[in-house]
């Protein structure tokens, strides 16, 4: 059986002062679940807890990958 679907509220915050465009994905009132950087036309997401790296072609895909990883492995 699969888990019952639930909504996860997230905030996407742009991080200023970095060499590459960078965003932090945060679950409000909890913690950062990862950081996304745009490097060489691809988006590299680094998970917060395990520092696993996920690559995607768009920012939206990268955010979804981080959320899926969080829901499956870190929650």
C-alpha positions as CSV (number, residue, x, y, z in Angstrom):
1,X,0.0,0.0,0.0
2,X,1.2,3.5,-0.7
3,X,1.2,6.3,1.8
4,X,-1.8,8.6,2.0
5,X,-1.1,11.8,0.0
6,X,-0.5,14.9,2.0
7,X,0.3,18.5,1.2
8,X,3.7,19.9,2.1
9,X,3.9,23.7,2.3
10,X,7.3,25.0,1.1
11,X,9.1,28.3,0.7
12,X,11.6,28.9,-2.1
13,X,14.1,31.6,-1.1
14,X,16.7,33.1,-3.4
15,X,20.1,33.2,-1.8
16,X,22.0,36.4,-2.7
17,X,25.8,36.8,-2.9
18,X,26.6,33.4,-4.4
19,X,28.6,32.8,-7.5
20,X,25.8,30.8,-9.2
21,X,22.0,31.5,-9.0
22,X,21.0,29.7,-5.8
23,X,17.7,28.9,-4.0
24,X,17.0,27.4,-0.6
25,X,13.9,25.1,-0.3
26,X,12.4,25.4,3.2
27,X,9.5,23.8,5.0
28,X,8.0,26.6,7.1
29,X,8.5,26.3,10.9
30,X,10.7,23.2,10.4
31,X,14.0,23.3,8.4
32,X,15.8,23.7,5.1
33,X,15.4,20.6,3.1
34,X,17.9,21.5,0.4
35,X,19.7,24.0,-1.8
36,X,19.4,24.3,-5.5
37,X,22.1,25.9,-7.7
38,X,22.1,26.6,-11.4
39,X,25.4,25.3,-12.8
40,X,26.2,25.1,-16.6
41,X,22.5,25.2,-17.6
42,X,21.4,22.5,-15.2
43,X,20.0,22.6,-11.7
44,X,21.8,20.8,-9.0
45,X,19.9,20.1,-5.8
46,X,21.7,19.1,-2.7
47,X,19.6,17.5,0.1
48,X,19.9,19.1,3.5
49,X,20.2,16.0,5.7
50,X,22.3,13.5,3.6
51,X,24.0,15.9,1.1
52,X,22.8,13.7,-1.8
53,X,22.9,15.4,-5.2
54,X,20.1,15.4,-7.7
55,X,20.2,17.0,-11.2
56,X,17.3,18.4,-13.2
57,X,16.7,20.5,-16.3
58,X,14.4,23.0,-14.7
59,X,14.0,24.7,-11.4
60,X,10.5,23.3,-11.0
61,X,11.7,19.8,-11.6
62,X,14.5,20.3,-9.1
63,X,12.1,21.5,-6.5
64,X,9.9,18.5,-7.1
65,X,12.9,16.2,-6.8
66,X,13.9,17.6,-3.5
67,X,10.3,17.3,-2.1
68,X,10.0,13.7,-3.3
69,X,13.4,12.8,-1.8
70,X,12.4,14.5,1.5
71,X,9.1,12.7,1.6
72,X,10.7,9.3,0.9
73,X,14.0,9.4,2.8
74,X,14.2,12.2,5.4
75,X,10.7,12.8,6.8
